[in-house]
Amino acid sequence: TYAVVSRMPQDELRTVAIVIGVVQLAVTAFLGWALVGILLLVWAWMAIMTKEFFVPGWLKKRPVIYMVSHMMVMPLIDLYATACDWVPAGIAAHQGFGLTLGGFLLLSLVNGTSIEIARKSWAPEQEREGVETYSKLWKPGGAGVALMAVFIIGLAVSAFVHVRSGAGVWLLFGLLAASAWAMWTAIDYASKPTIKTAKAIELSSGIYVLANYLLLGVLPLIESLFR
């Protein structure tokens, strides 16, 4: 898909984006006008992201703030996606729902951050002049430790969301297994920054994020259908 999109002329991409946007807006309005405001918020954030929040130089000097400002789009997208369910159903009024939703949105930020750090943590021989990476900024050891810390925070938040959701215990074991493997690859990369270990953290971070969404969203939903 990426290869096809990357070869499309800019005017065609613009046309596709407009058509998709109109369809998305129409579907959103059909589900509920309250959702339109959330959708516009996501669009607005993505728009100012393309302008680097109008302070590109300031952000470039502060890589952590740069990363967080861009990763904030993840919880915003998940806020919109989940709102398509709970806004029409009126679930937001339920006691404690806001706390659970907040935990899930925080986890979305953690998920995005883990992928961002992992994909920009390379082996020393992979580093290129003019390309900013976290392994260059923090050294491979620091990048690996930072990634492990993100995985630990993510596990704590995902366990909180799991308990709040009332999902089965077996799903929690799945979260623990995915997180433990991701942490191990981060430690391995920090101690031995090679091309192999760099690829391993990129793979493990992707599987870690996929496991979070499956074990906290898709599988609990399927499980509830058989209760």
Phi, psi and omega in degrees: 000315180300318182297320180293313181297319184295337181267355181284139176299154183300322182292325177291319177299319179297318179296315178299316180298319180294316180298313179298320179297318179295317179297315180298318179295319180294315179296319179298314179297325178296320180288330180160132184296335179297334181285337183298320179299320179292319178298317180295326177297317178298314179299318181296317180296317179295325180293313181286339173298320180295339178260010182055037178057024177065012176224058185300318181295317180296318181293321183298330179280351182231077188300327180291315178296321177302313182297312182296320181298325179279324180287344178299340179294334180296306177296331178293318177295318179291328175299314179296314183299315181287327180298332177299341176262308189277339176290309178297328182278348180071025183289337185303336182281349182292143183298130177081358182295320182299324180292317179294316179298318178300320177297318180294320180292323175297320178297324178299319177295318178297318179301311179298320180296320180297318179293320181297314180293317183296319184284346178245027173243110189244169171284154182306323182286349179270343184298141181233146179297131178088354179256119181277126176228160179286332177291332176280323182288313185252001190070155183303320179298316179294321179295319178295318179294318178299319179294318178298320178298321178296318178297320180295315178299317179299320179296318179298316181291318180295323177295321177298313180296321180299312180297319181294329183279342180074022180286165183297153182297327182299331178291326178295321177297324176297317178298318180297318182294314180296319181292318181298318179295318180297318178297320181297318179295326178294318178295318180297318179294318181299324182272331181223081182285087178244173177299322180296313182288330176294319177293326182295319181289328177293319178293314184294325179293322177294316178293323178300314180294316178299318179297320179301312183290322179292314187280341179256345184236294188293306184293319174301324178296314178297318180299320181294335180290341182254008178278000000 
